Amino acid sequence: MNALLPLTFDLVLSLLILLLAANIYVIYRRQYLVWFLVVLFLTPFLFLYSFFEMMYLSDISPYFVVPYPFILIFVEVAIIIAQKNLLASLKTEKGAEYKLLLREDVALIRAFEKIANHFIRRMSPFVGIKNVEQILEECIEQYPILSGCYIGSDERLKVQMMEELIGEQKEVNMNELCTAFSYLLTKLIDSYSALVPYNEIVEELSHEIGKIDKRVIAYFIPFILFKMVLEPFIRELRGDELKKLRMSIDIAGVHVNRKGGLEYHTIYAYDETAMEEKFITFLIRLLAFSGRDREIKGKVMEFFRKLPQNVKEEMYRRELIKKLPPGILDEEKMVLSSKEKLIEELIDRKQKLEEAYARLADAKLNKMKSEFIDIIAHELKTPLTTIKTYTDLLRKEKLGPLNEVQREKLERMEKNIKRLTKLIDDMLQIPSIDAKELELRKELFPAQEVIDAIVEEVEEIAREKKQAFTVEIDGDAIIFGDKNLIEKAIKNIVVNAVKYTPEKGAITLTAKREGDFIRISVADTGRGIRSEDAEKIFEPFYSLESGAGLGLSIAKNIVESHGGKIWVESTVGKGSQFHILLRGEK
Amino acid sequence: MFRILLLILTLISLVLPILSYRYFMQLMKLVKIRRSNFLVAGSATILTGYVFFMLPWIFVGTDILAIRVFSYYVIMAGLLILVYAVVKIYIDWREVMK
C-alpha cells in the first residue's frame, strides 16, 4: 500500500495553511498570531520527517517514532500559548470597543450606517452593487471623513474602520459627520427613488428612523424635515413648476436638484436654530411660490403625522411645532400651548392657594390667641372687682376699725390690686388692637396736652428715683389721632423709661414737628437694649426683665393703627431713645 | 519500556487539546469567527489520525503500513477541513482590513 500519496497531500495542505496564515499575519499584524505561525511552520516539517522516517529510519530503529509525540506536544503547547495571548489581547480590544460604543459620534455613525444599509439592501439587486460602490467612492472623494467606509462582501456598508479612525481622535466634528453622511444618504435615496415612488421611501425612512438611538435623534431633524416633510411634495411638482421653484427659491445651504430632490446637507454647518429657520423659510417660500397653500399644508401635515414617535418627541422638545407658519399643525400647536397655559395656571393657582392657606392659618392663630386672652382677662377681672370692692370697704372701715399694721398691709394690697387691674386692662386691649379692629376717634390735639398728663403721672416716681426729667415740646406740635390711645402709647414708653433708668439718671421727652409729622422721642440713660432685642421688644409678652411684656406691643399697635411708626435706637450701657412718628395737623 | 513511554507521551498529547479547547471556547465568546466549528472539527480529525498512527507502535511495538496509510488519509481530511476554515477566515479578515 502506497503511503506516499496521502503524505504528499498532507505536506501540500500544511504548506497551504502556512501560506494563508502568513498572509493573514501580513495584513493584520498582531503579536498573538506569531505563535500560530510557529505551529503552522512546524507541521510541514512533521510531514517531511514522517517521509524520511518511513523511507529510511523506521527500519534502523523504532525509537525514531518518538519525535512524533514530542513535536505534537510542542505544537499543542504553542497553540495554547497563542490562544492565551489572543484572549488577553481581545479582552483589551473589547474593552476599547465598548468604550467606543458609548461615544456619541460612533452612535451617530452606526445610526447612519443602518439607514444607508436599508437602502443599499433594497436597491442593490436592481442597480448592482458596483453602482452603490461608485456612489460611496464619490461621497468619500467629496467628504474624506467617510474614507474608512467600504462595501463588504455581503453587499453592506461597513463602518468599523471609520470608527477605529474616529476612536483615535479626541473630538470629532459632529456637523462634519452629519454633512458627509446626509450627502451619502441623499445620493442613495436619489438613486432609489428611480425605482420606487417617493411616498414609499418616506414610509421606509420613517420605519428606520424610528429605531435610531435616542442620543443622536437630534442630528436627524434637518434630514427628516427636508427629506420626509418637504421633498415628498416637491417631487410631485410638474416639470415647469419644478423649474420655476428651482429658479425662484434661493436659500443658502438648500438646493433643489433636477429630479426634485432636496440637497440640504450643507446646512449642518449652521447651528440648530439656524437649521430650523432655514426649514421654516423654505416652507414659507414654498407656500408663497405655488399658490397651492391648502394642498401643501395638507401634505406637510400628513407627513408630519407620519413621523415616528421619537422624532415627534424631539420636535416638541425643541418647540419646533410652535414656530411653524399658521395653518400647519394648528391643532398640535393649540394642544401644546393650551397644555403650557394650563400648567402655568395650575402653578399660579397653587401659589395663590398656598398664600391663602398661610393667611388663613395666621388669622386663625391670631383669632385663637385673641379669644384666649379675652377669656383669661375677663375671668380674672370678675374676682378682682370683688376683691377691690372689699378692700375699699376695709379701708373705709365699714367692716370695723383697722390698726396701723392692718392699714399698712391693706395699702400694699391695694397697690398690687391696682397693678393687676392695669395688667388686665392692657390684656383686654390686645385682642382689639391685634385684630386691627380698633375704633379710632381721631381729633386734633396739641402734643403738650398728652405729655403734660403723662409727666404729671410719672413725675412723682421719677422724683423718688432722683431722675432728671426734661420735657421739650414745640408749640406747633399738633397731633391728629385718638387722644386717649396716643396718650396710652406714649405713657407706656415713658413709664418703661422711668422704670429701667437707674437712680440719678436722666429722661428727656421731646415732641417736634417734622413736616407733616410729629416726632415724639423718649430718651433715657438706662442700660440700653441689645441690637438683637430691638425688634423683639415690640412683640407681645416679650420682656427683658420682670413684667408682662405688653406695654411696648400695645404702643406699637396703637401707633401703627394711626399709620405711624415706632422704633428704638439704643447703645448698650449708655441708654435708649424711643421714637414715635405720628401724623400731625395738615 | 519503549511502548510505555510512547503511551505516556500520547496520553499527554491527548490531554493538552482538552485544555486548548477550553481556551478556544472562551475565545469564541469574544470573537464570533465564522467557521470556528470547522477549526475544531479539522483539529479533532487530525488528532484522530495521529492516534491511529501511534496505535501500532504502542500496542504492537512496530509499524503497520495499512494503519499508517489510513492515518495519513484521516489527517488529510482534517487538513482539508482546516484549509477551508482558514481560507474563509482569510477572506473575512482581508475584507475588514481592506
Interface residues (C-beta under 8 A of the other chain):
Chain A: M1 N2 A3 P6 L7 F9 D10 L13 S14 L16 I17 L20 A21 N23 I24 I27 Y28 M54 S58 P62 Y63 V65 V66 Y68 P69 F70 L72 I73 E76 V77 I79 I80 Q83 K84 L86 L87 L90 K91 K94 Y150 G152 S153 K158 Q160 M161
Chain B: F2 L5 L6 L9 T10 I12 S13 L16 P17 L19 S20 Y23 F24 Q26 L27 L30 V31 Y50 F53 M54 W57 G61 T62 D63 L65 A66 R68 V69 Y72 Y73 I75 M76 L79 L80 L82 V83 V86 V87 I89 Y90 I91 W93 R94 E95 V96 M97 K98
